[in-house]
């Protein structure tokens, strides 16, 4: 592979081919069942082939298509198990891997961005085989001129054009996206991805973000952010971080490793807005490592949310009212922040009942998010038979909370995949301003 395919017609055909391919396999599956094949076997083959096509198309296209697949991979824990199983391994691949650029193309980009003598004056050793391939670039391991091991992130040629084309096309076919990965509402994902793609393409901005985080967490006992050595339009050179990816702990980790990783991950999401005044806004597991000295290595700062005052204290107030069971105060807190628009009538008790499954874990001193728990919570909120279902349709997400909401949804999805036990209540009370501990009920544990 050299550049990202830019032709909008060719890329659109591949993307539209995803649901069409699935429909064709459904028809084939019906024919096989009529021919006497067991329905369960046909269904398993159908899901497996769809998963294979999902990775092949999204991974090859890269750009916005692959970024979309990575966003889905974070939330697979919320999907029903019978649907999620065939997709899990395929979507997890999209967190860290994709078909790479060839070495000649890589060297050409490095010569243009770092100078023609890059191999002797800057990168004295360079591994042509990518260590990771992602949505808009791939990473190579190298040695800097001072002997430090470094990660060289190279943006794919044509990434900007491909991102815009992909996201526009994916938006058009979103109405049939349920055919690819049932149970996921893709529209909010698409809207947020569109808003953030221009920032992720700017390696100079990413370098500034990463330098800011690195300074904020310098010599931290729990978090390691690698320093940036060089940034250009299409190349970013940073210190290399060894460690065990969260994705590997998700698939193969012991319970002790899961507990440690989940605690470090959750604490970083909560602490970063206080320490760095920014929120790391790309929570998928490929961006995190557990280092040998037990710290959380954090990568990829292309997407951040700038929070000069930390996480809004209103979030702590909302949590307090919900946990204290004060329905009128909860309604007022949500109205004051724009979660309930003017003129919208809502029953406070029904509102409290609707939100209770979301805040219930905070009643416990320790909690273990799992796929089963997340699926149950999602099913409860989305059950149209429950009287509280209509409450969700009346709630609004203010623009200032949009990225915070997406990061926390993604973070909960990752925690549910890890399945580690975390001191959730203690951490939230310690790092989220606005929480009134004196009003919280005692832990039932």
C-alpha positions in Angstrom: 0.0 0.0 0.0 1.2 3.6 -0.7 -1.3 6.4 -0.2 -4.8 6.2 1.2 -7.2 5.7 -1.7 -8.6 9.2 -2.4 -11.3 8.5 -5.0 -14.6 9.3 -3.4 -16.5 7.0 -5.8 -14.2 4.0 -5.1 -14.2 4.6 -1.3 -17.9 5.1 -1.2 -18.4 1.9 -3.1 -16.4 0.0 -0.5 -18.2 1.5 2.4 -21.7 1.1 0.9 -20.6 -2.5 0.1 -20.5 -3.3 3.8 -24.3 -3.3 4.4 -24.9 -4.7 0.9 -22.5 -7.5 1.5 -24.2 -8.3 4.7 -27.6 -8.3 3.0 -26.2 -10.7 0.4 -24.9 -13.1 3.1 -28.3 -13.0 4.8 -30.0 -14.1 1.6 -27.4 -16.8 1.2 -27.9 -17.9 4.8 -31.7 -18.2 4.3 -31.1 -20.4 1.3 -28.8 -22.6 3.3 -31.4 -23.0 6.0 -34.0 -23.9 3.5 -31.5 -26.4 2.2 -31.4 -28.1 5.6 -28.3 -26.5 7.3 -28.8 -25.8 11.0 -29.8 -22.2 11.6 -27.2 -21.7 14.4 -24.4 -22.8 12.1 -25.5 -20.5 9.3 -25.8 -17.6 11.8 -22.3 -18.2 13.1 -20.9 -18.2 9.6 -22.8 -15.1 8.7 -21.5 -13.1 11.7 -17.9 -14.3 11.2 -17.9 -13.4 7.5 -19.4 -10.0 8.2 -16.7 -9.4 10.9 -14.0 -10.3 8.4 -15.4 -7.9 5.8 -15.7 -5.1 8.4 -12.0 -5.4 9.2 -10.9 -5.8 5.7 -12.8 -2.8 4.4 -12.4 -0.4 7.3 -8.7 -1.3 7.8 -7.8 -1.0 4.2 -9.5 2.3 3.7 -8.0 3.7 6.9 -9.0 7.4 7.4 -12.4 8.1 8.9 -13.6 4.6 8.1 -11.0 3.0 10.3 -11.5 5.7 13.0 -15.2 4.8 13.0 -14.3 1.1 13.5 -12.0 2.0 16.4 -14.9 4.0 18.0 -17.1 0.9 17.6 -14.5 -1.3 19.1 -14.5 0.7 22.4 -18.2 0.2 22.8 -18.6 -3.5 21.9 -19.0 -4.3 25.6 -22.5 -2.8 25.5 -23.6 -5.1 22.7 -25.6 -8.3 23.4 -23.2 -11.2 23.8 -24.7 -13.3 21.0 -24.0 -10.4 18.6 -20.8 -9.1 20.1 -18.8 -12.3 20.2 -18.1 -12.7 16.4 -17.1 -9.0 16.2 -14.9 -8.7 19.3 -11.6 -10.0 18.0 -12.2 -8.2 14.6 -13.0 -4.8 16.2 -10.1 -5.1 18.7 -7.7 -5.5 15.7 -8.8 -2.0 14.6 -7.6 -0.6 17.9 -3.9 -1.0 17.0 -3.5 -2.6 13.5 -4.2 -2.1 9.9 -2.5 -2.8 6.5 0.8 -0.7 6.5 2.5 1.6 4.0 5.5 0.2 2.2 9.0 1.0 3.3 9.8 3.0 0.1 6.9 5.3 0.7 7.8 5.7 4.4 11.4 6.7 3.5 10.1 9.2 1.0 8.0 10.9 3.6 10.8 10.9 6.2 13.1 12.5 3.7 10.6 15.2 2.9 9.7 15.9 6.5 13.0 15.4 8.4 15.5 16.1 5.7 17.3 13.9 3.1 19.9 12.8 5.7 17.3 11.7 8.2 18.8 8.2 8.5 22.2 9.5 9.6 21.6 12.8 11.4 18.4 12.0 13.3 17.2 8.4 13.2 20.3 6.3 13.4 18.3 3.1 13.4 14.9 2.6 11.9 12.6 -0.5 11.7 10.8 -0.6 8.4 8.1 -2.9 9.8 5.5 -0.8 11.6 5.0 -1.4 15.3 1.4 -0.2 14.9 -1.0 1.0 12.2 -3.9 3.2 13.0 -6.6 5.3 11.3 -4.5 8.3 10.0 -1.0 7.1 10.5 1.4 4.3 11.4 4.1 4.0 14.0 7.7 2.7 13.6 10.3 2.0 16.3 13.6 3.7 15.8 16.7 5.0 17.7 17.3 8.8 18.0 20.8 10.2 17.5 21.3 10.4 21.3 20.6 6.7 21.7 17.0 7.0 23.0 14.4 4.6 21.6 11.7 6.6 19.8 8.3 6.1 18.2 8.0 7.7 14.7 4.4 8.4 13.8 3.9 9.0 10.1 0.6 10.3 8.7 -0.7 8.6 5.6 -0.6 10.7 2.4 -4.1 11.7 1.5 -5.4 11.3 5.1 -7.2 14.6 5.1 -9.1 14.0 1.9 -9.9 10.4 2.9 -11.2 11.5 6.3 -13.7 14.0 4.9 -14.8 11.6 2.2 -15.2 8.6 4.6 -17.1 10.5 7.2 -19.5 12.0 4.7 -20.2 8.6 3.2 -20.5 6.9 6.5 -23.0 9.5 7.6 -25.1 8.7 4.5 -25.2 5.0 5.2 -25.6 5.3 9.0 -29.2 4.3 8.7 -28.2 0.8 7.7 -25.1 0.6 10.0 -27.1 -1.6 12.4 -26.7 -4.3 9.8 -22.9 -4.2 10.4 -22.8 -4.1 14.2 -26.3 -4.4 15.7 -27.1 -2.4 18.9 -24.9 0.6 18.2 -26.3 4.1 17.6 -23.8 5.5 15.1 -25.1 9.0 14.6 -23.5 10.6 17.8 -20.3 8.8 17.0 -20.2 10.3 13.5 -21.0 13.8 14.6 -18.3 13.8 17.2 -15.7 12.3 14.8 -16.4 15.0 12.3 -15.9 17.7 14.9 -12.5 16.3 16.0 -10.9 15.0 12.8 -9.3 18.4 11.8 -7.4 18.5 15.1 -6.2 14.9 14.8 -4.7 15.7 11.4 -2.6 18.5 12.9 0.6 16.9 14.2 1.9 20.3 15.4 -1.1 20.7 17.6 -0.8 17.1 18.8 2.8 17.8 19.7 1.8 20.8 21.8 -0.9 18.8 23.5 1.6 16.0 24.3 4.3 18.3 25.6 1.7 19.9 27.9 0.6 16.5 29.3 4.3 15.4 29.6 5.1 18.4 31.6 2.0 18.1 33.8 2.8 14.4 34.6 6.6 14.7 34.8 7.9 12.2 37.4 4.4 11.1 38.3 4.2 7.8 40.2 1.2 6.5 38.2 1.3 8.0 34.7 4.0 8.1 32.0 3.6 10.5 29.1 6.5 10.3 26.5 8.3 13.5 25.5 8.1 14.9 22.0 11.4 15.2 20.2 10.4 16.5 16.7 7.1 17.4 15.0 6.5 18.3 11.4 3.4 18.4 9.1 3.3 14.6 8.6 5.8 13.2 11.1 5.9 13.1 14.9 8.8 11.7 16.9 8.3 10.8 20.6 10.0 8.7 23.2 9.2 5.0 23.0 7.0 3.5 25.7 7.4 -0.2 26.4 4.6 -2.0 28.2 1.6 -4.3 28.0 -1.2 -2.8 25.9 -4.6 -2.7 27.5 -6.0 -4.6 24.6 -3.7 -7.6 25.6 -4.9 -7.4 29.2 -8.5 -7.4 28.0 -7.9 -10.6 26.1 -5.3 -12.5 28.3 -4.8 -10.6 31.6 -5.0 -12.1 35.0 -7.5 -10.7 37.5 -4.7 -8.9 39.3 -3.5 -7.3 36.0 -7.1 -6.3 35.2 -7.6 -4.7 38.6 -4.3 -2.8 38.3 -4.9 -1.6 34.7 -8.6 -0.6 35.4 -7.6 1.4 38.4 -4.8 3.2 36.7 -7.0 3.9 33.6 -9.9 5.3 35.6 -7.7 7.4 37.8 -6.0 9.0 34.7 -9.3 9.9 33.2 -10.4 11.6 36.4 -7.0 13.2 37.3 -6.0 14.6 34.0 -8.5 17.4 33.9 -7.2 18.5 37.3 -3.5 18.0 36.7 -3.2 19.0 33.0 -6.5 21.0 32.6 -7.1 18.8 29.6 -9.1 15.6 29.1 -7.4 12.9 26.9 -10.2 12.4 24.4 -9.3 9.1 22.6 -10.0 6.4 25.3 -9.6 3.3 23.2 -7.2 0.6 24.6 -4.5 1.0 21.9 -3.5 4.3 23.4 -2.5 2.9 26.8 0.2 0.6 28.2 1.1 -0.8 31.6 4.8 -0.3 32.0 7.2 -2.6 33.9 7.3 -0.1 36.8 3.5 -0.3 37.1 2.6 3.1 35.5 0.0 3.8 32.8 1.8 4.8 29.6 -0.4 7.2 27.7 -0.1 7.7 23.9 -1.8 9.7 21.1 -2.8 13.3 22.0 -4.4 14.2 18.7 -7.8 14.6 20.4 -8.1 16.5 23.7 -10.7 18.5 25.5 -9.4 21.7 27.0 -10.9 22.2 30.5 -9.2 25.3 32.1 -11.3 24.8 35.2 -11.2 21.0 35.3 -14.2 18.8 34.9 -17.4 20.9 35.5 -18.4 20.9 39.2 -22.0 20.6 38.0 -21.3 16.9 37.2 -20.5 16.4 40.9 -23.7 18.2 41.9 -25.8 16.0 39.5 -24.2 12.8 40.9 -24.8 14.0 44.5 -28.5 14.6 43.9 -29.0 11.4 42.0 -27.2 9.3 44.7 -29.0 11.1 47.5 -32.3 10.4 45.8 -33.4 14.0 45.7 -35.5 14.0 42.5 -36.5 17.7 42.5 -32.9 18.9 43.1 -31.7 16.5 40.4 -34.2 18.0 37.9 -33.1 21.5 38.8 -29.4 20.7 38.5 -29.9 19.2 35.0 -32.1 22.2 33.9 -29.5 24.7 35.1 -26.8 23.1 32.9 -29.1 22.7 29.8 -29.6 19.0 30.0 -33.3 19.7 30.1 -34.4 22.5 27.7 -36.7 25.3 28.5 -40.4 24.4 28.0 -39.7 20.6 28.4 -41.9 19.1 31.1 -40.4 16.1 32.9 -41.5 14.1 36.0 -38.6 14.4 38.6 -39.3 10.9 40.0 -39.3 9.3 36.6 -36.0 11.2 35.8 -34.4 9.8 39.0 -35.6 6.3 38.1 -34.1 6.7 34.6 -30.7 7.7 35.9 -30.4 5.4 38.8 -28.9 2.4 36.8 -26.1 4.8 35.6 -25.1 6.0 39.1 -25.8 2.9 41.1 -22.1 1.7 40.9 -21.1 4.8 42.8 -23.0 3.5 45.9 -20.3 0.8 46.3 -16.8 1.3 47.8 -15.6 -1.1 45.1 -17.2 -2.0 41.8 -16.3 -4.3 38.9 -17.6 -3.1 35.5 -18.2 -6.0 33.3 -19.7 -6.6 29.8 -22.7 -8.2 31.5 -23.3 -5.2 33.7 -22.9 -2.7 30.8 -25.2 -4.8 28.6 -27.8 -4.9 31.3 -27.6 -1.1 31.9 -27.8 -0.4 28.2 -30.8 -2.7 27.8 -32.6 -1.1 30.7 -32.2 2.4 29.3 -33.2 1.4 25.8 -36.2 -0.7 26.8 -39.3 1.0 25.4 -41.6 -1.0 27.7 -40.3 0.9 30.7 -42.1 4.1 31.6 -38.8 5.9 32.0 -37.8 5.2 28.4 -39.5 8.4 27.2 -37.4 10.4 29.8 -34.3 9.7 27.7 -35.9 11.3 24.7 -36.5 14.5 26.6 -32.9 14.9 27.7 -30.5 17.2 25.8 -26.7 17.1 25.6 -25.2 20.6 25.8 -22.3 21.3 23.4 -19.8 21.9 26.3 -20.5 18.3 27.5 -20.4 16.5 24.2 -16.8 15.4 24.3 -16.8 14.7 28.0 -19.9 12.5 27.4 -18.2 10.6 24.6 -15.0 10.0 26.5 -16.8 8.7 29.5 -19.0 6.4 27.4 -15.8 5.1 25.8 -14.0 4.8 29.2 -16.9 2.9 30.7 -16.8 0.6 27.6 -13.1 -0.1 28.1 -13.5 -0.6 31.9 -16.2 -3.1 31.1 -13.9 -5.0 28.7 -11.1 -5.0 31.3 -13.4 -6.4 34.1 -11.2 -5.1 36.8 -12.3 -4.1 40.3 -11.9 -0.4 41.0 -12.4 1.9 44.1 -14.9 3.9 42.0 -16.6 5.8 44.8 -13.3 6.9 46.4 -11.9 8.1 43.1 -14.9 10.0 42.0 -15.1 11.8 45.4 -11.4 12.6 45.3 -11.1 14.0 41.8 -14.6 15.3 40.8 -15.4 18.6 42.3 -19.0 19.4 43.3 -19.6 16.0 45.0 -21.0 16.4 48.5 -19.9 13.3 50.4 -21.9 14.2 53.4 -25.1 13.6 51.5 -24.2 10.2 49.9 -25.7 7.1 51.4 -23.4 4.6 53.0 -22.0 1.8 50.8 -24.3 -1.4 51.0 -21.2 -3.6 50.8 
